[in-house]
């Protein structure tokens, strides 16, 4: 079984393409355009393309996540809901997002989306608002997610914006949240790099913290000297049940799967990383 724990709705599904061409290259997100995406290519992606590429690579399921960093978070939630309902077998689980700069009742938003539209997790991007995960404005949200038994994901790695510090996404802040909400299931996105050791330590300490490796080429995870060594050691042993495969739409599925299968991991661990761990977390 292969489960991609994190894919996002195509931009064209929640923003007018012409508006996106104007906004993205001139926004704080332009660093992503320069480092990872080409605007035209980004806007050409459709849900149909995504599903076909996943099918071709043998990906059984994916978690479709709304991701607020730019644009209207409500439109992104709507887009995720539409796509998940159109392809329920491919996206049996889908996560909403929130924007604390606009939403004055984030906990209420989470509860409504879960109970009325079937969302089963929350994806946060606190760095986009220049907030830390420990900002007390999020605490009623975490309490609600803990009550509803749904996971919360945090960006836990470098960001490529031009004016927001990477400090907002250090895994150590996840440790604080996990201490305050011991029954909350938490996923640290992107493996914690460049603080991989810190991410591993937080996951080792808290049994409900998972490490997701989306937007990272697996071959670099297995390459000595890149900073991923602690994950290769502990992800192959103590934390083998809490590493989650993901692409984040940034690296082709077949390439990611082939590179992960080439890592010097135990065969049973590869199966866990690729899907068994996610299946257990997602109750699939």
C-alpha beads as a LAMMPS data file, in Angstrom:
LAMMPS data file: protein, C-alpha beads

284 atoms
283 bonds

1 atom types
1 bond types

-500.0 500.0 xlo xhi
-500.0 500.0 ylo yhi
-500.0 500.0 zlo zhi

Masses

1 110.0

Atoms # bond

1 1 1 0.000 0.000 0.000
2 1 1 1.268 3.462 -0.929
3 1 1 -0.250 6.590 0.618
4 1 1 0.885 10.113 -0.178
5 1 1 0.168 11.915 3.079
6 1 1 0.222 15.371 1.562
7 1 1 -0.945 16.747 -1.776
8 1 1 -2.555 20.145 -2.279
9 1 1 -5.335 21.460 -4.465
10 1 1 -4.093 22.894 -7.787
11 1 1 -3.881 26.688 -7.704
12 1 1 -6.227 26.996 -10.696
13 1 1 -8.954 25.375 -8.581
14 1 1 -9.032 28.237 -6.061
15 1 1 -7.546 31.277 -7.809
16 1 1 -8.168 32.805 -11.218
17 1 1 -5.115 31.944 -13.377
18 1 1 -4.623 35.488 -14.607
19 1 1 -4.781 36.782 -11.057
20 1 1 -2.270 34.136 -9.972
21 1 1 0.137 35.231 -12.702
22 1 1 0.014 38.763 -11.328
23 1 1 0.009 37.964 -7.632
24 1 1 2.436 35.091 -7.062
25 1 1 5.575 36.579 -8.692
26 1 1 5.116 39.825 -6.733
27 1 1 4.107 38.431 -3.356
28 1 1 6.089 37.105 -0.396
29 1 1 5.678 33.703 -2.073
30 1 1 7.837 34.696 -5.039
31 1 1 10.740 32.778 -3.512
32 1 1 8.807 29.585 -4.207
33 1 1 8.315 30.602 -7.815
34 1 1 12.036 31.215 -8.155
35 1 1 13.156 28.056 -6.334
36 1 1 10.577 25.389 -7.013
37 1 1 7.804 26.269 -9.452
38 1 1 7.307 27.853 -12.819
39 1 1 4.097 29.875 -12.801
40 1 1 2.790 28.550 -16.126
41 1 1 3.576 24.969 -15.171
42 1 1 2.000 25.415 -11.743
43 1 1 -1.203 26.750 -13.274
44 1 1 -1.411 23.948 -15.826
45 1 1 -1.890 21.255 -13.190
46 1 1 -5.412 19.877 -12.859
47 1 1 -6.956 17.338 -10.474
48 1 1 -7.225 14.949 -13.421
49 1 1 -3.469 15.213 -14.047
50 1 1 -2.770 14.521 -10.379
51 1 1 -4.990 11.474 -10.194
52 1 1 -3.573 9.967 -13.392
53 1 1 0.026 10.507 -12.241
54 1 1 -0.734 8.873 -8.900
55 1 1 -2.444 5.939 -10.586
56 1 1 0.490 5.497 -12.974
57 1 1 2.903 5.405 -10.008
58 1 1 0.784 2.974 -8.013
59 1 1 -0.252 5.439 -5.294
60 1 1 -3.361 3.998 -3.673
61 1 1 -4.528 7.015 -1.678
62 1 1 -3.530 10.588 -0.909
63 1 1 -4.469 13.113 1.741
64 1 1 -5.649 16.232 -0.068
65 1 1 -4.809 19.303 2.009
66 1 1 -5.886 22.916 1.778
67 1 1 -2.879 25.120 2.434
68 1 1 -3.224 28.789 3.261
69 1 1 -0.222 30.906 2.446
70 1 1 -1.752 33.179 -0.145
71 1 1 -5.266 33.768 -1.450
72 1 1 -8.616 32.968 0.135
73 1 1 -8.491 30.107 2.640
74 1 1 -12.246 29.522 2.238
75 1 1 -11.868 29.018 -1.514
76 1 1 -9.048 26.560 -0.850
77 1 1 -11.203 24.548 1.547
78 1 1 -13.997 24.579 -1.027
79 1 1 -11.626 23.368 -3.745
80 1 1 -10.345 20.510 -1.595
81 1 1 -13.904 19.477 -0.768
82 1 1 -14.952 19.505 -4.456
83 1 1 -11.960 17.459 -5.587
84 1 1 -12.253 14.948 -2.743
85 1 1 -15.920 14.400 -3.515
86 1 1 -15.166 13.951 -7.214
87 1 1 -12.416 11.399 -6.479
88 1 1 -13.433 9.796 -3.176
89 1 1 -11.460 6.614 -3.746
90 1 1 -8.221 8.514 -4.352
91 1 1 -8.746 11.135 -1.609
92 1 1 -10.625 9.357 1.198
93 1 1 -9.178 11.835 3.713
94 1 1 -8.944 15.597 3.216
95 1 1 -7.746 18.429 5.458
96 1 1 -8.930 22.007 5.821
97 1 1 -6.845 25.094 6.494
98 1 1 -7.416 28.304 8.439
99 1 1 -6.152 31.873 8.372
100 1 1 -6.059 33.511 11.825
101 1 1 -5.695 36.935 10.221
102 1 1 -9.208 36.572 8.788
103 1 1 -11.015 33.894 10.793
104 1 1 -12.088 35.078 14.231
105 1 1 -13.598 31.695 15.166
106 1 1 -11.071 29.172 13.945
107 1 1 -12.240 26.443 16.326
108 1 1 -15.803 26.944 15.083
109 1 1 -14.604 26.706 11.475
110 1 1 -12.841 23.429 12.214
111 1 1 -15.888 21.942 13.930
112 1 1 -18.255 22.951 11.113
113 1 1 -15.990 21.642 8.359
114 1 1 -15.494 18.323 10.144
115 1 1 -19.129 17.766 11.040
116 1 1 -20.782 19.225 7.929
117 1 1 -18.354 18.431 5.104
118 1 1 -16.345 15.508 6.418
119 1 1 -12.886 17.067 6.718
120 1 1 -10.677 14.844 8.852
121 1 1 -7.635 16.974 9.688
122 1 1 -6.238 20.491 9.874
123 1 1 -3.258 21.844 7.948
124 1 1 -1.620 24.954 9.426
125 1 1 0.950 27.305 7.895
126 1 1 1.704 29.535 10.866
127 1 1 4.885 30.935 9.311
128 1 1 2.751 32.586 6.612
129 1 1 1.131 34.748 9.295
130 1 1 4.459 35.295 11.070
131 1 1 3.172 33.279 14.004
132 1 1 4.657 30.414 15.964
133 1 1 2.668 27.215 16.537
134 1 1 2.672 28.184 20.226
135 1 1 0.699 31.391 19.587
136 1 1 -2.185 31.251 22.058
137 1 1 -4.663 32.215 19.338
138 1 1 -4.295 28.656 18.043
139 1 1 -4.887 26.947 21.379
140 1 1 -8.699 26.760 21.129
141 1 1 -8.152 25.210 17.685
142 1 1 -5.820 22.534 19.051
143 1 1 -8.280 21.818 21.843
144 1 1 -11.068 21.371 19.283
145 1 1 -8.929 19.088 17.096
146 1 1 -8.007 17.012 20.143
147 1 1 -11.701 16.780 21.064
148 1 1 -12.622 15.736 17.495
149 1 1 -9.686 13.280 17.336
150 1 1 -8.288 14.765 14.111
151 1 1 -4.607 15.404 13.338
152 1 1 -2.973 18.809 12.981
153 1 1 -0.094 19.306 10.563
154 1 1 2.622 21.937 10.983
155 1 1 5.144 23.245 8.480
156 1 1 8.364 22.101 10.161
157 1 1 11.167 23.058 7.815
158 1 1 12.700 25.871 5.814
159 1 1 10.371 28.149 3.887
160 1 1 11.392 29.983 0.717
161 1 1 9.555 33.232 1.298
162 1 1 11.392 36.509 1.002
163 1 1 10.360 38.144 4.264
164 1 1 9.379 35.474 6.802
165 1 1 11.988 33.846 9.005
166 1 1 12.450 30.100 8.979
167 1 1 12.495 30.366 12.779
168 1 1 8.681 30.234 12.803
169 1 1 8.812 26.572 11.754
170 1 1 11.352 25.052 14.129
171 1 1 10.199 21.643 15.438
172 1 1 10.910 22.704 19.020
173 1 1 7.625 24.653 18.964
174 1 1 5.788 21.433 18.147
175 1 1 7.225 20.071 21.385
176 1 1 5.496 22.849 23.342
177 1 1 2.156 22.153 21.650
178 1 1 2.498 18.406 22.222
179 1 1 3.207 19.016 25.910
180 1 1 0.071 21.138 26.251
181 1 1 -2.110 18.771 24.186
182 1 1 -0.826 15.250 24.910
183 1 1 -3.674 13.495 23.071
184 1 1 -3.440 15.628 19.923
185 1 1 -2.063 13.828 16.870
186 1 1 0.568 16.071 15.269
187 1 1 2.426 15.777 11.960
188 1 1 5.622 17.740 11.300
189 1 1 5.734 18.384 7.560
190 1 1 8.912 18.200 5.470
191 1 1 10.914 16.248 8.027
192 1 1 12.166 19.180 10.080
193 1 1 15.149 20.030 7.873
194 1 1 17.470 21.800 8.707
195 1 1 16.538 20.797 12.287
196 1 1 16.188 17.062 11.634
197 1 1 17.762 16.067 14.939
198 1 1 15.331 18.353 16.740
199 1 1 12.376 16.886 14.822
200 1 1 13.507 13.353 15.643
201 1 1 13.875 14.260 19.316
202 1 1 10.356 15.720 19.470
203 1 1 8.872 12.629 17.822
204 1 1 10.875 10.315 20.089
205 1 1 9.552 12.191 23.123
206 1 1 5.895 12.318 22.051
207 1 1 4.149 9.166 20.837
208 1 1 1.533 11.206 18.932
209 1 1 4.034 13.161 16.816
210 1 1 4.729 11.970 13.271
211 1 1 7.387 13.029 10.763
212 1 1 6.268 13.627 7.169
213 1 1 8.899 13.889 4.406
214 1 1 6.987 15.715 1.663
215 1 1 8.713 18.030 -0.837
216 1 1 12.035 16.279 -0.217
217 1 1 13.774 14.067 -2.740
218 1 1 14.286 10.759 -0.860
219 1 1 17.708 10.240 -2.423
220 1 1 18.980 13.226 -0.435
221 1 1 17.527 11.801 2.766
222 1 1 19.782 8.800 2.245
223 1 1 22.829 10.845 1.263
224 1 1 25.386 11.307 4.088
225 1 1 26.218 14.894 4.901
226 1 1 22.855 16.375 3.907
227 1 1 21.597 16.602 7.489
228 1 1 19.165 13.712 7.278
229 1 1 21.328 11.116 9.041
230 1 1 19.315 11.114 12.322
231 1 1 16.101 10.307 10.452
232 1 1 17.775 7.460 8.594
233 1 1 19.016 5.998 11.887
234 1 1 15.955 6.462 14.083
235 1 1 13.423 6.193 11.260
236 1 1 14.822 2.724 10.617
237 1 1 14.478 1.717 14.264
238 1 1 12.791 3.568 17.142
239 1 1 10.615 5.798 14.947
240 1 1 9.932 3.402 12.081
241 1 1 6.192 3.513 12.823
242 1 1 5.939 7.315 12.633
243 1 1 7.483 8.404 9.338
244 1 1 5.053 9.328 6.548
245 1 1 5.742 9.391 2.815
246 1 1 4.532 12.469 0.928
247 1 1 5.340 14.418 -2.221
248 1 1 3.595 17.762 -1.568
249 1 1 3.061 17.883 -5.363
250 1 1 6.651 19.075 -5.759
251 1 1 8.415 15.905 -6.931
252 1 1 6.996 13.324 -9.369
253 1 1 5.379 10.384 -7.634
254 1 1 7.221 7.640 -9.479
255 1 1 10.584 9.267 -8.845
256 1 1 9.852 9.632 -5.118
257 1 1 8.744 6.031 -4.761
258 1 1 11.742 4.686 -6.668
259 1 1 14.155 6.786 -4.612
260 1 1 12.569 5.751 -1.330
261 1 1 12.739 2.090 -2.281
262 1 1 16.454 2.564 -2.988
263 1 1 17.168 3.859 0.538
264 1 1 19.220 1.611 2.858
265 1 1 16.230 0.814 5.051
266 1 1 14.820 -2.517 6.169
267 1 1 12.231 -3.746 3.687
268 1 1 9.489 -3.773 6.312
269 1 1 10.414 -0.173 7.206
270 1 1 10.059 0.939 3.585
271 1 1 6.536 -0.498 3.582
272 1 1 5.737 1.411 6.759
273 1 1 7.094 4.703 5.445
274 1 1 5.328 4.315 2.094
275 1 1 1.894 3.638 3.472
276 1 1 1.342 1.403 6.476
277 1 1 2.070 4.157 8.996
278 1 1 -0.293 6.559 7.248
279 1 1 -2.978 3.884 6.954
280 1 1 -2.902 3.394 10.703
281 1 1 -2.959 7.132 11.454
282 1 1 -5.779 7.718 8.948
283 1 1 -7.735 4.572 9.879
284 1 1 -7.657 3.307 6.296

Bonds

1 1 1 2
2 1 2 3
3 1 3 4
4 1 4 5
5 1 5 6
6 1 6 7
7 1 7 8
8 1 8 9
9 1 9 10
10 1 10 11
11 1 11 12
12 1 12 13
13 1 13 14
14 1 14 15
15 1 15 16
16 1 16 17
17 1 17 18
18 1 18 19
19 1 19 20
20 1 20 21
21 1 21 22
22 1 22 23
23 1 23 24
24 1 24 25
25 1 25 26
26 1 26 27
27 1 27 28
28 1 28 29
29 1 29 30
30 1 30 31
31 1 31 32
32 1 32 33
33 1 33 34
34 1 34 35
35 1 35 36
36 1 36 37
37 1 37 38
38 1 38 39
39 1 39 40
40 1 40 41
41 1 41 42
42 1 42 43
43 1 43 44
44 1 44 45
45 1 45 46
46 1 46 47
47 1 47 48
48 1 48 49
49 1 49 50
50 1 50 51
51 1 51 52
52 1 52 53
53 1 53 54
54 1 54 55
55 1 55 56
56 1 56 57
57 1 57 58
58 1 58 59
59 1 59 60
60 1 60 61
61 1 61 62
62 1 62 63
63 1 63 64
64 1 64 65
65 1 65 66
66 1 66 67
67 1 67 68
68 1 68 69
69 1 69 70
70 1 70 71
71 1 71 72
72 1 72 73
73 1 73 74
74 1 74 75
75 1 75 76
76 1 76 77
77 1 77 78
78 1 78 79
79 1 79 80
80 1 80 81
81 1 81 82
82 1 82 83
83 1 83 84
84 1 84 85
85 1 85 86
86 1 86 87
87 1 87 88
88 1 88 89
89 1 89 90
90 1 90 91
91 1 91 92
92 1 92 93
93 1 93 94
94 1 94 95
95 1 95 96
96 1 96 97
97 1 97 98
98 1 98 99
99 1 99 100
100 1 100 101
101 1 101 102
102 1 102 103
103 1 103 104
104 1 104 105
105 1 105 106
106 1 106 107
107 1 107 108
108 1 108 109
109 1 109 110
110 1 110 111
111 1 111 112
112 1 112 113
113 1 113 114
114 1 114 115
115 1 115 116
116 1 116 117
117 1 117 118
118 1 118 119
119 1 119 120
120 1 120 121
121 1 121 122
122 1 122 123
123 1 123 124
124 1 124 125
125 1 125 126
126 1 126 127
127 1 127 128
128 1 128 129
129 1 129 130
130 1 130 131
131 1 131 132
132 1 132 133
133 1 133 134
134 1 134 135
135 1 135 136
136 1 136 137
137 1 137 138
138 1 138 139
139 1 139 140
140 1 140 141
141 1 141 142
142 1 142 143
143 1 143 144
144 1 144 145
145 1 145 146
146 1 146 147
147 1 147 148
148 1 148 149
149 1 149 150
150 1 150 151
151 1 151 152
152 1 152 153
153 1 153 154
154 1 154 155
155 1 155 156
156 1 156 157
157 1 157 158
158 1 158 159
159 1 159 160
160 1 160 161
161 1 161 162
162 1 162 163
163 1 163 164
164 1 164 165
165 1 165 166
166 1 166 167
167 1 167 168
168 1 168 169
169 1 169 170
170 1 170 171
171 1 171 172
172 1 172 173
173 1 173 174
174 1 174 175
175 1 175 176
176 1 176 177
177 1 177 178
178 1 178 179
179 1 179 180
180 1 180 181
181 1 181 182
182 1 182 183
183 1 183 184
184 1 184 185
185 1 185 186
186 1 186 187
187 1 187 188
188 1 188 189
189 1 189 190
190 1 190 191
191 1 191 192
192 1 192 193
193 1 193 194
194 1 194 195
195 1 195 196
196 1 196 197
197 1 197 198
198 1 198 199
199 1 199 200
200 1 200 201
201 1 201 202
202 1 202 203
203 1 203 204
204 1 204 205
205 1 205 206
206 1 206 207
207 1 207 208
208 1 208 209
209 1 209 210
210 1 210 211
211 1 211 212
212 1 212 213
213 1 213 214
214 1 214 215
215 1 215 216
216 1 216 217
217 1 217 218
218 1 218 219
219 1 219 220
220 1 220 221
221 1 221 222
222 1 222 223
223 1 223 224
224 1 224 225
225 1 225 226
226 1 226 227
227 1 227 228
228 1 228 229
229 1 229 230
230 1 230 231
231 1 231 232
232 1 232 233
233 1 233 234
234 1 234 235
235 1 235 236
236 1 236 237
237 1 237 238
238 1 238 239
239 1 239 240
240 1 240 241
241 1 241 242
242 1 242 243
243 1 243 244
244 1 244 245
245 1 245 246
246 1 246 247
247 1 247 248
248 1 248 249
249 1 249 250
250 1 250 251
251 1 251 252
252 1 252 253
253 1 253 254
254 1 254 255
255 1 255 256
256 1 256 257
257 1 257 258
258 1 258 259
259 1 259 260
260 1 260 261
261 1 261 262
262 1 262 263
263 1 263 264
264 1 264 265
265 1 265 266
266 1 266 267
267 1 267 268
268 1 268 269
269 1 269 270
270 1 270 271
271 1 271 272
272 1 272 273
273 1 273 274
274 1 274 275
275 1 275 276
276 1 276 277
277 1 277 278
278 1 278 279
279 1 279 280
280 1 280 281
281 1 281 282
282 1 282 283
283 1 283 284
